[in-house]
Amino acid sequence: MNLKHPLLPAFFVVVFLFAFINASSQVMNWTQFRGSNLNGIAVTKNVPLKLDSTNIKWKTKIHDEGYSSPVVYDNQIWVTSAKPDGKELYAVCIDFQTGKIIYDIKVFTPDKVEGKHSINTYASPTPCIEKGFVYVHYGSNGTACINTLNGSIVWKRTDFKCKHVQGPASSPVIYKNLLILHFEGVDVRYIVALDKSNGNLIWKTDRPEEPYKALPEIGRKAYITPLIINVKGRDLLISNGSAVCIAYDPSTGKEIWRVVDGAESTIAMPVSEKGILYWYTGFKEDGGKKTTELVAVNPDGKGDITATNIIWKKREELSRNQCLTPVIKDGLIYTVNTRNIMMCIDAATGEEVWSKHVTSNYDASPIYVDGNIWFFSVKGEVLVIKAGRKYEVVAQNQMDSGIWATPAILRNSLIMRTQKYLYRIGRE
């Protein structure tokens, strides 16, 4: 169902926090989930479309299990991993050029481990990295800063807790001198900002209780990674929890606006382009069917903007929770729902441009690369389609095992994690 509203004024522009960074930064480094700019857009070129032995530079086995995405800075790639029972949590550093393991650090050994969903791992949150330091996060099981020059642990925190129920998944985000973490369980829901140099608490903001009262306890959890955008010169931290999407001041944690749209167990992170903000709600029960809504919102507002700033909604039927985050480029949104329908959606109107049934689930988030959209399935399929208003397959590949981690794409290379290996595939 689409609820059409007038388009935003042309003068209104939303700019990502990292807009001041030269585009070359995402060519050379890939520092957070979905890239240094948190947008799933690679600015490199010449990534090979054929993912076979002619282009595989190396593949390295990563022990145990984890769905965290690779992050890259200079010659280091970092991922996290965990024992299947969650009793040992690791950070692994791999040499970009050779694929050799530089560090394999046991970061935490929790005394008590909460259960998880069968398709999740205890190392699903993606680290973030900058010059000299990598920040690894395992939800309630702990957060740590590691010195990338020598592999030493700079600081640890294990005192932030919530009942994830189905395991951790929210990834940390760097903002200036802060490391921002989401803890959204069935029991408590809050956001913290730590001084990234020492792990000290700078601010902590609880989610409002009122929007969650209508939800069953099991639906109050969320697993989202936030987005930081700039609206008319002001930075906003966009956090779409299970019952309400809230914009916070990332420096203080103060709420700026909210959109109340009660739904359960939100996973996908928000996206933004050309002054409009988009996010998936969690699932809703509608006439006995499980549905979600993709929502488009004008993020320029204060207070409760539910009745005033929603531009359109697109409702979709689900078979399970929506995991992947869509990618948006040049006014088109590319996504796959959990009924295995790949779609291109007009970002201005919410109207479907094209759709195609695919044969697998796609939980890793798609990436835009040099005019193409790359999709990665839990069966190890890598599908590349041409970006645009017509469905056109550019390449199809099959990897050794399933892909849940969103790849990093930079320096003419694809850094891809399957269930068994980490690959570097490239031309150089």
Secondary structure, DSSP 8 states (H G I E B T S, - for coil): ---------TT--EEEGGGGS-THHHHH-B-STTTTTTS-EE------S--STTTEEEEEE--SB-----EEETTEEEEEEE-TTSS-EEEEEEETTT--EEEEEEEE--SS-----TT--TT-S--EEETTEEEEE-GGG-EEEEETTT--EEEEE-------SS------EEETTEEEEEEE-SS-EEEEEEETTT--EEEEEE--SGGGTTS-GGGS-B----EEEEETTEEEEEEE-SSEEEEE-TTT--EEEEEE---B-B-S--EEETTEEEEE--BEEETTEEEEEEEEE-----EE-TTTSEEEEEEEE-SS---S--EEETTEEEEE-TTSEEEEEETTT--EEEEEE-SS---S--EEETTEEEEE-TTSEEEEEESSSS--EEEEEE-SS---S--EEETTEEEEE-SSEEEEEE--
